[in-house]
Structure formats: structure tokens, C-alpha cells
């Protein structure tokens, strides 16, 4: 574009220059013809009068000066009949014409144009002369300005094209670099450009990259959910088999132990104590099977409206002596009601409180608060433990995942399963040096489908 523009401007300037030159040459040629005609006209006049210089010699050409002068003092005579600017040129031409037998001509540049003059000596004592000032074309200055404007526009075109070329090349290089970075990382920044077209492309690429990244995160989350569902499905099949094979023998053993302890024959105190211990262990195993069934997706028991704040205080008091051995204080604040299975919710709260106490350093406090926002009841339990590694935060609710040497990895998985079975959720978060687990339940009287609030809870987890 710069080369074509420069070539076009050069050709246009050359054409104008040639037009100006042709016009000037034509005007000069007309001036030469005019003075020749004037000399011929003077030569054709009768010569009875004495030779003199007279401006009264009539000429048909406007601006023409001419006449008949004596050869002896022709320069002085002509000088008295012409403008001051003409005198030098016509004087020298008169001197040449006085000693020549042929016509002489001159073209002299003076202020205002070019003086075209012609003189011829008519023997014996006459000098015929004619002169005319050929002025430049009235449009000459306009044409000259036009040539200058063309040259200036050509320079501007070259400069702008060069600047555009450098800018586009630089922007294209930055865009190629951004594309290379996006090939490895869809979150890489895409630079913005001054060139509108390239900036629109950059905005489109950035939008596409963000959508691809969001789609990738959704895909990863769906893959994780699918894998978790497959694991839970496998666990459910195993648990269903275990529940069938274990619960019936446990129920039979428990029945026989109850019959034995109610027998009329008095049992020794040691035997009675052993039977009570065995019954307690059987009940613990039955609860374990029930918890595994909840993790596997089975429904919880009968629900009723209950005071979650009072239940939380009761569980905190029950765990108080055990927490006191570790010099940990459990502080409970807040009230709120929810529709839930009291036994299942108590096990979920126990697991979360135990997890917070075990994670807390000696002498610290575990803060448990109950908040009611009008639709959801939120039980937040915070501790000042080290938490889990950021890369493994999503695994803490997986069955059998644990960071404790003697842990089973079922506590938090059971608690989340219980929360989700009630239509709520259990999420993990960390702010500064504080780790918190938030158990969310539908408020009492609010009909919420299972899994309904999970999107909101995940968003809250992201903010946490």
C-alpha cells in the first residue's frame, strides 16, 4: 500500500509538473508570436515621419509595448517609454540590435514574469522594437501547492503504512504468543490491542478460552462425581450384602443375649457384665452398618422437627470430658430448628465435632455456631488446626480417606451423606488460620428436594 500510494503520488506530481511546464511554454510561445507580429506590423507602417520613440504606437496585445526608435540613442529612447523593470533588459537588447543586421530576441526573468522582447534595425536609422511581459498562469501557485500537498500526503501515507505494518506485526506476534500460551494453559492472559480488528479477535479468543476452561472444570467435576457415584454404587452393593449377611446374625445374637439376661436363673455379675458389653458392641456394629447404608445412598430414618442448637449443645456436652483430656473447649452458640432424623443428625454432628477436636492444637477452642438465614439452617464448626493440603481438600469426604493413623475414613463421609440425605450438604473451607466445616439443612417446614441446594453450597464453598 505504501509503495502503490507513493507511486501514485509521484506520478500525479509529475503529471502536474509537466502540465505546469507545458502551460508556461505555451504562454511563452504566444508571447514570442505576439512580439513578432508587432514588429511586422510596425515594419509595414509608412516611414515618412522622423524616427522617434512613442508609446502611442497602438498594439492589439494588452500589455504590449513597442515602437520605432532612432538607432543613435535607441536605448535611452526605449527606456523612457517602458517600466523601470524592463529598462535593463531592453537597453542591452537595443545595443545588440544597433550593430546587427538581423532581428534579435531576448527572454529575461523579471519581477512579475518573463519579459519577451524583439528588435530589428531598419536601415538606415530606424530601430523597430516590441516587448511583452508574459505573466505566469493565475493557477500556477495553486498547482504548486497541489504538488506540495501530493508530496506531503505521499509521505504521510508511507509513514502511516509503516506504522500500521509495525503495529500489526507486533500485535500479531503478541497474539501468536498468547495462542501458544493458551495451548498449555487456558487461563493464560490474552493481551489487548489498539488495532480494533485484532482486538476483536483477541476478545473472541479470550472469551473462547474462558468458556473452554469453564467447560473443562465442569467436565472434571462431572468425571469426579461420576467416579464417586460409581464408588458409592460399588460400596452400596457391598454394604447391602454385608447388611443382609451381618444384621440377621447380629439380631439373632442380640435376641439370645436379651433372653439370657432375662432368664429366671440369676447370672453371676461377671456374666451379666459380659452380656451387657456384648449387647453394646452389637448395637455399635448395627449403627455402623446403618451408617454405611447412608453413605451408600440409602434413606435416613424418620424425620421430625427438632432444635438443632439444643442437639448441638447436647453432643458438645457428651464429648466435653473427652475433649477436656486434650485441653480443648467446645463453645456452642445459636439456635435454629430443622426437620431431620435426630439420631442420624447426632452422629453427623459427633463426627464433625470429633474431627475438629482432633485437629485442634492443645489449649485451643472449637467454635460451633448455628445460623438461620430464613431458608437454610447452617451449623458451622471452626477450629484452628492445620487443615488439609489444598490439593487434597476435595478428598476429605471420600469414604476411607483419612490422615489419622488410627482413622477409618468414614466419619466425614457419613456426615456428608447424612446432610445430603436431608437435602443439605457438608462443605469444607479455610480462611487464614481457621478451618471450618459447614453443615447445611433445610429449615423446618421448608420442602427441599434431596440435592437441591448443592449448587448454592458449592458456590459458598468456592467463596470460603
Order of alpha helices (4+ residues) and beta strands (2+ residues): alpha-beta-alpha-alpha-beta-beta-beta-alpha-alpha-alpha-beta-alpha-beta-beta-alpha-beta-beta-alpha-beta-beta-alpha
